[in-house]
Amino acid sequence: MGLVSEPVDLVDEPVSRKGNSVATAGWIMGASLLLSRVLGLVRNAVMTSQFGLQLDADSYQLAATIPDMIFMLIAGGGLSSAFIPVFSEYIYTDREEDAWRVFSVVVTLCSIVVSVLVGIAWWFAPQIAGFMCADKTINVIGYTMPADLLMRPRVAELGRIMLPAQFAFIVGSVLLGTLYARKRFLGPGLAPNVYNVGIIIGAVIGGTSNLGVAGMAWGALFGALIGNLALPCTFMIGRGGWFRPSLDFRAPGVNKFFNLLLPVILGFSLPSVCALITQKFAGSYAEGTNTVLAISNNLMMAPLGVFGHSLALAAFPVLSQFFAQQRMDMYRDQVSKTLRTTIYLSMPASAILFALAPQVVNLANGYGKAEPDKLADAAAALQVLALAIWAWCMQPILMRGFFSIHQTARPIIIGTIMTGLFIALCYLGGMTHFGYLVLPAATNIAAILLVISLYFALEKQVGKLDGKGILLTLAKSLVGSVVMAGLAYGIFSVLPAHMGKKFLFLSFMIVFCVVGWVYFFITRALGMPETDYLSRAMDKMGKKIKRA
């Protein structure tokens, strides 16, 4: 028996409200993704405090790549990106029955494929673990020995625990896609937060019991099943969705979905595999490097999730609707505005993380068994990654721009080329004397080139975007960001070098408020239109305070 409930009527929003709809959705997704990133930082802090930045933590990071390979093979995030435009087309052209038929076929097929791949990966987990650990060495009682001898069975065990979570991620991404397409963002916002809470609980239990780091793996499994499968099912049914097992590939829209999905499956786009490739190359450096790079990458991902992914997810269903209704002038305007807003918000984040990387890493991860020298390494990696945060934040918007016009081949081909360049840079960097920092540097180069390539490729498909406005936003945001970052660095340079975590946190809150206002007033003085929304929000808040 399938999941069935009575369908509800979907009312199309007036065109005049589209901008506000995207802005409101952006705030909702931004808030939920901010919470997710905060929980992600808490997760890492608990992990490093319980297990340090050595063999156990590295084992968990490498083990996570085993299930990640399944996610990558079934297109990962591209699955929902191929599904949402097709689903949206039927929803917004009054063919809701066809939309749910496509959904049923996609979920049924994904369930079968992911179950088979999880079984294969579970069987070959020791071999996959051996490949990931092959280049790593550790020091044991003064002797250097291959880490493979100790890590391989541990990585395989942890990977096998987490593998079933991929069923929840992949099938759940389609379930969440139905909510995104209908502009319902609460369910998608909760999913990653429940997942992170599961890992945090698992880390605490594991660190205080015989489970050890395996507690994190079990926490990841249960967090994924609840957050990415059970909750989306509940929200989808509550919004009138239905599912009946089907492999009717002749159903309307199914061929279009597979045409969009096929390039994603065959391609290896940089955003999908960057972390996995980095973890592989990190294995050739010192013990703890996998965890060091994971920590710095997660800190970099905080603004990426809050500003890049939230605005991209919010704009995606609107862009898909504009394309379905052939309102391409509004489509181009929405892409340009979203890119400018993303740059305006992400550029100061880049500057602050570069200027205050040691303090940020210390506050986020300097607890328990975390080694000071490894924290310093993580801060150095974060400084390098911070230089390209603005580019990483633009990338998901441009990718959604392609997906919303039912094109996946072109961006995936571009992303695959950049992935090849990234691998080459990582390999060549290993021949230099710059150490592990060549990996985040290679990430930056590939990310910036990817964004430039995607931008001009999208223009060829949809027409001229507001390139001048985007460049002006980039330049003016850079000016304001440099000033605010310099001020923040100056303030912290006169504060005590070794302060307690509570005082450090309080200092961050005060400094962020001060430099945030500095950035706003500088960019306001430079005439940036992106400041208008914040001004209106403050005016409304002021009026409410006066009335109260």
N, C-alpha and C positions, 0 to 999 in steps of 0.2 A: 504494500500500500504506500502511495506517495504522500508527500506533505501537501495538504490541500486546505485552502481557506477561501472565503468569498473575496473576489477581486474588488478593489476600490477604484473609484474614478480618479484619474489624474488630471488636474487642471493646469493648463499651460499658463505660465506667468506672462503678464504683459511685457512687451519689449522694453518699455520705459523702466522696468524694474530689474533688468538683467544685470546692470552694473552693481546695484545694491545687493542683488542676490549673490553675486560672486564675492563681493566684499564681506557680506555676512557669513557666507559659507567659509570664506578664507579665515575669518576670525574663529569660527567654530573649529575648523580643522587645525588652525594654528594653536589654539588652546589645548586641544586633545593631543596633538603631536608634541607640544611643549611638555605636557605632562609625561608623555611617553619617553621623551629624551631625558627628562629629569629622573624618571624611574630607571632609565638605562644607565645613567651616571651612578645612581644609588646601587644598581646591580653590580656595576664594575667596582665600586667602592667596597661593597660587601665581599666580593670575590677576592680582591687584593688584600683586604684585611684578614680574611679567613685563610687564604692559601698563598699569599705573597705573589711575586711576579717571576716565578721560577717554573719548575717542571710541571706541577699540577695545573697551574693556570694555562701554560702553553698546551698541555694535553687537551684541555677543554676547548681552547680556541681551534686547534687542529681538528678535533673531533667534530666540531660544528660544520666543518667543510664537507664532511661525508653526506649528511642530509642536504646541505646546500647544493651539492651537485645534482641531486634529484630536482630541486626547485629550478635550477638553471636549465636542465634538459627539457623541462615542460614549460619553458618560456618564462618562468618566474613572474615578475610583475607585468610582462607583456601579455599574459593570459587575459587579465581583466582589461588591458588596454585594447585588445582585439575584440573583446566581448562587448564592452560598453557602447561603442559606436553603433554596432548592429542592433543591440537591445534598444538603444535610444531611438534609432530610426523607426522602429516599430511602435514604440511607446508614443512618440510624438507625431505619428501619422495615423493614430487611431487603429492600430493593429495589435492590440495588447495580447490577444490569444496567440498570435504568431511569435510574439516576444517570449512568452513563457514556454512555447514549444522548443525554441532555440535553446533556452536556458536548460530545459530538461535533457536535451541531447548532449549539451556540453558537459553538464555535471555528471551524467552517466558515463560518458567516455573518459572524462578525467579520473573518475573514481577507479575505473578498470586499469587505466594506464599507470596511475601513480601506485596502485597496489602492487602491480607487477614489478615496477622499478624499485620500490622499497624492498621487496623480497630479494631481488637480485643484489642490491646494494648491501643488504643485511648479510647475505651469503659471502660476498667478496669484501666485507669490511676490513679484515686483516690485511688484504693486499692493498686496498686503498690507503689504509693507515700507514703501511710501509712506504708507499710512494710519497706521502706527505711528510714523513719523518726522515726520509732517506739522507738528506744533506745535513742533518742537525747533529751536533756533538755537545757533550756535557763533561764537566769535570767531576770525577768521583775520587775522593781521597788523593788528590794530586795527580790523577791520571785522566787523560782525555780519552773518551770512549764514545762510540756511536750512540746517539740518543735512541735510535731505533730499537735497541735491545730492551730498554725500559719503557719507552713510550708506545711502541706499536700495539701491544695488547691492551694498554689502557685507553688509547685513542679509539681502537676498534670497539671496545666495550661501551664507551660513552657514546660513540656514533650510533651503535645499534639501539641504544636507549632512545635517542632523539629521532631516529628515522621515521617512526609512525607519525610524528608531528607534521611531516610534509603532506600527509593526506589532508590534515586540517588546513594547512596553509594554502594548498593548491585549490581544493574544492571550496574552501572558505573565500578565496579571492574572487571566485565567480559569484558566490552568494553576496559578498560585499559589493560587487559590481552592479547588482540590481538596485542596491540602495544608493550608490553614487549616481547612477543614471536618473533616479527619481529625486535627486537632491535631498536625500536623507542621510545625514552625516553623523548622527549619534552612535549608531552601531559600529561603523568603521572607525570612529574615534576611540571607542572602548577596547577594541580588539587588541591592539599592541600593548595597551596598558595592562590588561589582564595577563598577557603573556609575560611581560616584565615582572609583574608581581609574583607570578609562579616561579620564575628563576630566582628572585630574591629570597622567597620563602625556602626554596630548595637549597640555596647557598647557606642560609642560616642553619637549617637542619643538618646539612652535610658537614658544616664546619664544627658542629657540636656533637657529632655522632660518628659512628663507624662508616657511614656512607661516604664521607669525604667529598671530593669534587663531583662524584656521581649524583649527589643531591641536586646540583645545578641541572644536570641532564634530565633527571626526573621532573624537576620543577618546570623546565622548558617544555617537556612533553604534555604535562597536565595543563599548563598555561595556554598552550596552543590549542588543545582540544576544547577547552572552555571558551577562550577568547576568540579564536578564529573559526570555530565550527558551531558550537552550541549557541553562542550569542547571535551570530549572523542568522542562523536558522530561525531563532525566535523573532528577531526584528523583521525578517523577510516575510514570515507568515503573518505577523501583525500588520504589515503594510499591504496585505492582499496577494502575496505571491503564492505560487503553487508549483509543485514538481511531481512529474510522473516518469519513472524510469523509461528511457527510450533511446534507441539507436537508429532512429529514422533519419538517415542522412539526407533524405529528400525534402525534409521540412524546410520551409522558407527561411532563408538567412543562414542556414548551416554552411553552405558552400562559401558564402561571403566571409563568415567567421574564420573558416579554415584558410582561405586565401590571405586573410590578414595575419593569421597566426603562424603560417608556415615559415615566412622569413625570420620571425622571432625565434622559432625553434632551431632553424639552420644557422642563425647568426650567433655571434658571441659578443654582444654589445658591451662596451666598456663599463657602463654603470652596473650591469648585471654581474660581471665576473671580476671586477677590480679588487674587491676585498679577498676573494678566493685566491687570485693570482698573487696578491701581496703576501698572504699567509704562506704560500708555497715558497716564494723567494726568501721570506724572512727566516725560513728554516736553515739557511746557509750561514746565518749570523749567530751571535752569541746567545746562550741560554737566556730566555726571558724576552727575546726580541719580538716573538709572536704576540705576546701580551702587551708589550710596550706599544707596538703599532696598532693593536686593537683598541687600546685605551685612547691614543691620540686620534684615531679614526672616529671613535664614538663621540669624542668631544667635538670634532669637526662636524659630525653628522647632526649635532643639536640644532645649529642654525639652518642646516640643509633641510631638516625635517620640518622645522617651524615655519620657515619662510619659503623654501623651494617647493617641497612636496605638498604643503598645505594649500598654497595658492594654485599649484598645478591641478591637484585633485578637485579643488573648488571650481576652477575654470573649465575643466574637461567636459562635464556634461553640458555646460552652456555652449562651448565650442562645437560639440557634437550636434546640438540642436540647431545652432546657426547654420551648420553645413547641411543638415537634413532639410532645412527650410530655405537653403540657398541665399542666406543673408551674408554674403561674403564681405561686404564693407564693415558690418558689425563684427564679423569674425576677425578681420585684420585689426580693427580697433581694440578688441578685447585682448588679443595676443600681445599687442604693443603695450597696452596699459599694464597688463600683468607682468611683463618683463621689466618695465620701469619700476613698478612697485617692489618687485623682488630685489632688484639692484639696490634700491633705496634702503631696504631693510637689511640686506645681507652684507653690504659693504662695511658698515660700522662693526658688525659682528666679526668680520675678517680682521679688522684693525685691532679690536679689543683682544681677541684671542692671540694675535701676534705679539702685542705689547705686554700682555699679562699671562703668557703661557705658563711660566713656573708657578705663579700663584693659583691659576685655575686648576692645574694638575694636582697641586698640593691639597687644595680644598676638596677636589672631587675624589682623589684616590689615596691621599696620604694618611692611611689609617692602618692599625694593626701590624701585619707582617710585611707591608709594602716597603721595599728597600729604597733609600734615598737616591742612590745612583741610578736605579731604574726609573724613578720618577723624573729625574733630570733628563734622561734619555727620551722619555715620553713628552716632556715639555719641548725639547728640541724638535722632535717630529711634528708636534702640534704647530709650532711656529712655521715650519715649512708648509704644512697643509693649509694653514690659515690664509696664505697668500692667494689661494684660488677658490676660496669658499663661494665667492660671488658667482664664479663660473659654474660650480657644481649646482648652485641654486637655480641658475637659468636653465640648466639642461633638462630637468623634468618637464618644464613648461613647453620647451621646443619639441620634446618627444611627444607630449600629449597633443601638440598642434598637428603633428603628422598623423597620429592615431585617430584624431577626431575627424580627419578627412579620408579615413579608411585607407591610409597608406602606412604600411609597416616595413616594406622591403627597403625603401630608401634610407630611413634613419638607422635601421639595423645594419645595412651595408656600411654606412659611414661609421657606426659604432664599432663594427668588427674590424675595420681598417685601423681605427684608433687603438683598439685592443692589441692588434699586432704590433703597432708602434710602441705601446706601453710595455709589452713583453720584451721587445728588443731593447728598450731603454733600461729595463730592470736587469736584463742579462748583461748588457755592456757596462752598466753601473757596477755590477759585481766585480768587474776587472779593475776598478779604480780603488783609490785609497780613502774614499769618502764614507765608507761604511754604510750602515743601514739607512742613512738619510737619503740615499739615492732613490729609495723606493717611494717615499712621499713626494720627492722632487719629480720623479717620472710621472706620478699620478697627476700632479699639477699641470705639467706640459700637455699630457694627453687630454685632460679635462678642458683646458682653454681651447686647444685646437678642435676638440669635439664641438664645443658651443659655437665657435665661429663657422664651422662647416655646416652644422645643423641650421643655423640662422639663414645663411645664403641659400641653402637647399630648400628651406621652407618658403622663402620669398619667391623662388621660381615656380612653386606650386600654387600659391594663393595670391600672389601680387605683392606690391611694395608695402613693407611694414614701415613704422615710424623710426627709421634708422637714426635720423638726426636727434630726435627726442631721446632715444635710448642712449646714444653717445653722450649727450649733454647730462643726462641723469648719472651716467657712469662717472663723468669727470667731476661734477659738482658733489656727488656723494663721496668721491675719493678725497676731495678737499676737506669736507666736513669730518670725514672719518679720521684723517691724519691728525687734525687738530684735537679731536676728542681722545684719540688713542695716546697722543703725546701728553695731554693733560692727565689722563689716567695713570700713565707710566710715571709721571712726575710726582703725583700724589703718593703712589705706592713706594717710590724710591726714598721718601722721607719717613715712611712708617717703619716700625721695627721689623727686621728681617725675619725673625722667628717669633711669630705671634700665635696665640691659641686659635683653634678652629672657629670658636664662636666669635672672637674679635675679627678674624679674617673674613668670616661670612658677613658680619655687620659692616665691615669696611667695604666689601664688594657692593652691598646693597646701596650704601650711601654714595659711593663713587659712581656706580652705574646710573643712579638717578641724576647726579650732577652732570656727568658727561653726556647722558642722553638728552638732557635739556640743551646743553651746549650744541650738540649735533642738530637738534631741531631748529634752534634759532639761527644757526649758521646757514643751514639749507633753506630756511624760510627767507633769510636775507638774500640768498642767491636766486630767489624766485622759483623754487622747485614746486611744481603743482602737486607733487606727492604729499606735501605737508598740509594740503587743504583738508583732507579727510580727517587727520588728527585734530586740526583746528576746529572743525565742525563737531567732532566728538567731545572736545573739551568745552565748547560753548554749550552743548546740550547738558553736559554734566554740571556746568556752572549754574544753568537755569534750574536744574532739579535741586541743587543745593540751596539756592535762594528760596525756592518754593517750600522746601522742607524747613 
